[in-house]
Amino acid sequence: MAGQVSPGIVLRERDLTNSVAVATQANTAAIVGAFEKGPVGVITSITTERELVDTFGKPNANNYEDWFVASTFLSYGGQLQIVRVNDSALKNAATEVTGTSSDATKLPVENTTGFSNGDTVKVDNEYFTVTAVDAAAETLTVTRAQLGSTAADHSILSTVTKWSLALAAGYAGAVTAETLDTTEKIITLDTTAGLSAGDYIKIGSEYIKVESVEETNIVGVRGALGSTAATAVSGAAVTRYTFAATSTTTSLTIS
């Protein structure tokens, strides 16, 4: 191009469609948002929209405002520190297998530490039996509606508490009727003082859930807690057990 012979303005058009802004440490910001996937409560450094999609997913009807704010900032270069939070509007925490949370057999949790196969856990008013623990996927595989509870939906961030069965002090009884067969629900004891509905008694290797107490009789559910109903002779020792919350807890998250 020939040079100008006098001072003036030269207009040149350049296609910058495929240009990428270079990230700089000085251009740093942070955002907390309800993204559809990715680590919860962890600061994650993101420098490109591709990383944003790979780590935290694409925009949807529940998070598009957060997502496009993050995307727009990244388009100008720099680093974005992102923290993903749980949001009950995203999806029910217990939805995993069938799309109906009360039918799900896996609970996504924030931490599986302290939980083992065979544990009893409680979320809201529902009890679960843990059948498998996947620390990598942070899930508990469970059997639903245990201990007479009812399967239900549970919200994100609901507390998951480990419960344990413990021998309760202050009660020592015995069967006083004739030999107890495997189908009898009304059991006569030498004393019911200290027993109440919801307790568990143990006779031999069998657990029985106490439904009601009537004078020296209890009405119970035989073969509770996975035990097998068994016969017991008069004079067989009876001990009392209760379920109690432990200090092991975590929270439901998004699967």
N, C-alpha and C positions, 0 to 999 in steps of 0.2 A: 504494500500500500504506500502511495506517495505521501510524503510528509506535508503538513500544512505550511503555507508560506506566511501565515499570520496567526496570532493567537486565536483560539476558538475551542469548541467542544466537539469531541469525537465520540459518537455513540457506537458501542459494540454489543452485540447480543451473544450470550453464552448459555448453553443448555446445562443447568446444574441439577437436573432431575435426579441423577444417580449419585449426587454428592453425599457424603456422610460426614457429619460434624465429628471432629476429633474430641474425644473425652479428655477432660482435664480435671486434675485433683481440685483446682480452685472452684470449679463449677459443681458443687455438691449440695444436694437437698435430701429431705427425708419425707416419707409419706406413710401413714398407717391406713390400710384399706382392707375391705372385705373381698379379697380375691378368691377365685373359685378353687384353687388348689395351692399347694406349696406349704412350707413350714409355718407353723402357727407360733406367734410370739417370739420369732427369731429375726434379728436384724440381718438382712440379705442385701449385698451390694449388687446393683444391676446397672449396666452401662449401655445396653441396646434394647430396642423393642423386641428383637428376637429372643434375647435372654428373658425379657418380661413374660413373653408368651410361654416359653419353655418352662419357666420356673413357677409362674403364678397363673397361667392359663389365659384364655381370651376373655374379652368383655362379655357380660350378659346383662339381663334386665335388672339384676340386683346390684351390680358393681360398676356399671359403665362409667359413672362419674369419676370414681377413684381411678379406674383403669386409664381413661383418656387423659386425665391430669398427668398421670405417670408417663404415658406415651408421649404426650406433647413436650414434657420437660426433656425426655431422652432425645427427642428429635433435635434439640439444640446442643447436644453434647453434654459431657459431664457424668457424674455418678449420682445414682439415686439409691438411698438407703430405704429399703421397703420392709415394713413389718405387717404381716398378715394377721388379722384378728378374726375370731369366730363371729358369725352373725346369724342369728336365728332365722333371718329371711332367706338365707342361701338354700338350705335344705335341712330336713330333719336329721339329727345326728345318727339316729339308729336305722335310717333307711339304707339298706345295703344289698339285700338279696332279692326281694320281690318288689321293692318300691313302696311297701307298706311297712312302716317302722315296727308295728307290733308283731310282724312276721319275721323280722330280721334275725339272723343267728350270729351276727358278728357286731360287736360294739367297738367303733373306732374311738380310741382314747389318747390322751396326751402323753401318758406314760404307763408302761406295763410293769415297772419295777415293783416287786413285792406281791405280785399276783401269780398264782400257780394253778395247774389243773386241779379240779376238785374244790376250789374255793367257792364260797357263796358270796355274791356281791349284790348290792342293793342300789337301784336308781329310782328315785322318787318312792313309790309304794310297791315297786316290783322287785322280786328277788330272782336272781339268775344263778345257775351253776356253771362255773367256768370249765370248759372241756378242752380248750387249747389256748395257748398264749403265743402270739407272734410278735416278738419284740421289734423286728425289722419293720413290719407293716403297722406296728402299734395298734393291734386289734386283739380283742378277747372273743374267742368263739364260745358261745354260751347256749345253755338250754333255758328257755324262757319260762316265766310264770311258775316259779318254784315256791315251796312253802305256803301253798294256798293263795298266792298272789295272782293277779291277772295281767297278762301281756298288754302293754300300752305304748303309746308314743312317748318319746322323751326328747326334750329340747337340747340343742347344743349348749354346752357349758354346764349341763346337769352334773351333779357330783356323783361319782361312782365310789361306793364305800365297800370295803371288804368286811364281812361279818364272820364271826367265829362262834362255834358252839363251845360252851364252857360249863363245867360242873358247877352247879350253884350250891353255895354253902347254906346250911340252916335247914336242910330237909333230909330225913332218912326214914323211909317207910318200908312196908312189906305187903305183899299180896295176902289177903286174909280169907278169900273165898276158896272153894275147891279148885282143882287144877284148871288153869286158864287155857282155853283152847285158842285156836288161831283166828277165830271169827268174832269173838266177843268184843263188843265196844264199850260195855259198861263194866268197869273193873272196880272191885271193892278192895280198899286199902285199910290198913290199921289206923292211918291218919292222913288227912288231906290238908292239914294246917300248913300254910306256906305255899300251897299249889294254887294256880290260877289259870284261867283260859289263856292259851298261847304258849304256855310252858311245854317242855318236852320231858317225859320221864323215860327212864331206861330200865328195862327188866331183862336181865341176861344180855343178849346182843341186840335186842330189839328196842328201837325208839318208838314212842307213842306220843302223838301230839294231843295235848289236853284241849278239848273243845269246851268243856264245862265241868264245874265241880258241884256235886250235890251231896251234902253231908259227907259220908265216908266213901262215896263213889265218885269216880271220874268217868266222863264220856270221852273217849279218845279215838283218834285215827290211827289204826294199826299199821305197822311196817313203814313208819315215817322215815324221812331222810335217807331213803334208799335201803333201809334195813328190811329184814324179812320177818313177817309175823310168826311168832313161835309160841309153843305151849310154855306154861310156867306153873310150878307147884305152889301150893299154899305155903307162905313163909318166904317166898323168893324176895330178895332185896329189891327195893325201888329207889332210884336216885333221880334227882331233878337236874335238868340242863336248861340253859337259856341261850338264846342268840344275842350277841351284843356287837355293836359297831367297834371296829378296830381303828387304829390311827392311820391305816393304809388307805389312801384316797387318791383319786385322779378325776379327770373331767372328760365328758364326752366331747368329741371334736367332729370334724367333717370327714366322712369317708372319701 
